[in-house]
């Protein structure tokens, strides 16, 4: 971990959100940029009034099975003030260090995001030549990519960050996670 996140981690302000540990099957609605009201692969929302920015430290994508779609995954954002999806679903938020502090963020995985606007791509996940490399491997081959974002993507209050694939592929199942720090406004 970058030394700039060590103290904030000790304060209990570094969290990781992930989708289902068994993986998420990529569906048409997950494709970048997600449409208004689409189900997303993994999204984290920094609610209005949170009093902090979410600085993305890293993100992880892991191949479970299936044939990936061609292209790279990307980070997509949307201003989600009208999001009406009631309960967080499927995703898991946990502190990076063992502790009891709860994150201000909310998250969803493979859940229809009622009231969410169209996202826009903010950066590419610089990893994923999944299609070429993994098409030649056997099912279940472990292949994960951890992207060190190092705070270069910031999610301000009212915005939602989503990991999204370029294409669906054939029954492509992935695991994913986003690690972020809650950085208070000074």
N, C-alpha and C positions, 0 to 999 in steps of 0.2 A: 504494500500500500504506500502511496506517495506520503512522505512525511507531513505534508500540509493537512492530511486527514487523520493523523494519529490522535491529536488532542480532541478533535470533535468526535472521534470514535469513542474515546474514553468517556466523553460526556453522554454517550448513549444516543447520538444523533446520526448514526450511520446504519442504514437498513438495506435489506435485499428483498426484492419482490420476485416471485417466480410463478410460472404457470404450473399446471399439474405435473407432478414428479414423474408420471408415466408418459408425459408428452401431450402435445396438442396436434391434432390432425389439421393440416393447413387447408382452409376452405377459401372459396372465392372472395368472401367478404374480408378476409385477412390481407389481401393483396394491396400493396402500396400504390398510392396513398388511400387509406381506408375511406370509404364513402360515408356520408352522413348516416348515422344510425346503424352502421355495420357492426357485426361481431368482430372483435379484434383478437389477435393472437395473445398479446400481453400489453396492457396499458396501465400507466400510473398517473394519477391525477393529483395535482397540487391545488387544493381547494382555495377559492377566494377567501381572503382573510386569514390565511395560515400564518402570516408573519415571517415567512422564510422562502427562500428559493430552494429547489431541489437541484443539487449539482450531481450530475451523473459521473460516478467514479469508473464503473465498468459495466459491461453487458456480456452475457454468455449465450451462445446458441449451441445446442447439441443435436446431432442427428440420431434418431432412434431407429426409424425404418422407413421404407418406401423410396420412391424416386423423386428427388427434388425438382422443382421448376427451375428453369434457366434464369440466371441473373442473381443479383445481390440483395440481401436483406437491407432494410434502411430504417432509420429513425424518423418517425413522422410526428408532427405536433398539430394540435388544434386548441383553440380557445373554447373551453367547454363549460361556459357559464350556464347553459340551458340543459345540461345533462340531467336526465330524470331517472336513469337506471337506479333503482332503489338500493339494492344490497350488493355488496362486493361479492364476487363469485369466482370460484375455482382457484383464484390466485392466493398466494400465501405471502404475507409480509412478516419479516422477522428482523430483530436487531442483529447487526453483524457480530457484536460481542454479546454474550449472554447477559440479559438484563430484562427489566420489566417495562421499560419505557415504550409507549406506543407511538407509532409514526403519525404525523399529521396527514400523510398522503392516503389515498384510497387506490384500490387496484382491481383489475378484472382480467380474466383470461377466458377466451372462447365464449364471450358473453355479448349479446346484442347491446350496443351502447345507445339506448333510446335517448334522443335529444342531442346526440353529439353531432357536431358539424363535420364537414369534409376536412380531412387532415391535409397537411402539406409536408413534403419530404424536407428534412433539415440536414441530414447527413447520411452517408452510406455506411453500412456495417462493412468494414474493409476485409471481409473474410472469405466470403462464402462462394467459392467455386464448387459448391455442393454438387451441382449437376454433373460436371465432368469427372470429378474425382470419385464421388460416391456411386455413380452409375456402374462403375467397374468393381465395386466391392460387394461383399455378401450382406444380406440383411442383418441388422443388429450390430453392424460394425460401429464401434464407439468412435465418434468424431465430434469434438467440441472445439469451439473457438471462443476465447475470452478476449474481448476488446477493451483495452485500457483507454477509456475516454478521458480520464484525468480532469474532470470538471469543464471540459470544452462544450458540453451541452448543458444548458441551464433551463430548468422548467420553472417559470415564474408562477405566482398564484393565479389560479383560473385556467391554467393550461394543462393539457394531458399529453404525455409522451407515449408513443406506441411503437413496438418493434413490428415490422411488417415485411413479408417476403415480396419478391418481384413477381412470382407466379406460383400456382398451386402445386404443380407436379402431379404424381400419381400416388395417392395415399401416403403422402409425406408427413411423418410425425416427427416433431422437434420438441426439445425441452428448451426453456429460455429463462433468463433471469436478468434483472437490472439492479445494480448496487448504486445507492445514492446517499448523499449527505444532506441533512437539513441545515442550511446555512442561514442563520438569522440576519435580518436587515440590521445594518449598523446605524 
